[in-house]
Amino acid sequence: MQFRQLTCASVLLACAIAVFAAPAPVRMIERDVEQDVEVRNWDPSNAHDVADIYRAAVLEARTPQKSRARPAARPGAAPRPNAAPAPRPIAPAPRPNTPPAQRPNTPPAQRPNTPPAQRPNTPAPPAQRPNTPPAAPRPNAPAPKPNTPAPKPTTTAGAQPTQKPAADQCGPRSNGKSKRAFSTTCDTNSLTLGGVTRPITKVADQGNSAITYRVDGGWPDPSTGSLVTAYAKTGPRPSSTFTDEAKWLRKTDQLLAEGSYDGNNFIVFRGVTGKTDLTGTRFFATQLAPVMMGQANRARCEALIREKLVLVVRQVRAYVDNYGILHTDVQPGNILWDSAANSPTLIDWGRAKDVGVNNWSAELEASVMAQAEFSHLRGGEKLCGL
């Protein structure tokens, strides 16, 4: 405050000195009207003394400052009204400090002790399907498979197990353009030889070197054309051949057809009707079966077998005398009998030999009897001492 007073006094003193010391006439006229300054006939560029400089400073200080021009309002924009700001809302009055109402201590309602409803122990009957007829099968659709397990394929000794064939490989061939209709693993199939096609079924008793089928419905006789009982045979491998057996069957008038079908070699030969192996005869059931078991009855069992083997040797000699062919595989599986076991028939001529007609001898007889006794009494198919 003292500094400001000293400054103001210095300024007033300088002003007084400038007024009294200034030369006349004064070139600038001042008039103050309500703090407005009007300057006439004064050019600040010609100020030479302190008084002129001071006056110029006073005039510049008193001159009102030029206000900046506001930008023009955008076209179409309404000017903002000079309205006072909206008053703030009055805060609500505070709630009185009253304690909250308490809930009455009433116990909750209890459920009645009623046991839950029990389900009946009777199962609901299954919904029955309406008796609507089944949909018609699509054309050329395969027949449905029965709900029975497929039989296991039979593998002969020495043969490699083969993959189970597809369903369309078994059974009769439907047409010439279908897939392979033959497979040795199938129980049922079809066979075509010499323009004749017949269904075949695998027999239960199989040998070691071949697979035998029964020709269903018979095979036509080449000489008469009538259907006769027949069997077909093929090997476990496509390379198996039956050249020798076909030769003996042809010589004895038993061969009906031979050839290749689907890569397998076949022979078809005459079958025997009304005969079976020894275990299926009445002789076996009434006389042989009661003495087969145990060593005590072994002598009686072997005596009965030898009586039947004499009949077998006679049959072997008959083929030698008539055809010159010697059957060298006289075992139970290659002999068929009538019910009384009095008339044997030899089958499976795969191991036969050509010895010439009427060349039967005591040596041949002894050899055939020894081989027959061994297979019936000592070999794997023995019938006594079980």
Helices and strands as residue ranges (DSSP letters): H 2-21, E 29-33, E 36-40, G 44-46, H 50-62, G 167-169, E 188-193, E 196-202, E 211-215, E 219-220, E 227-228, E 230-234, H 243-251, E 255-261, E 264-270, G 278-280, H 282-283, I 284-288, G 289-291, H 298-323, E 325-326, G 332-334, E 335-336, E 345-346, E 353-354, H 362-373, I 374-378
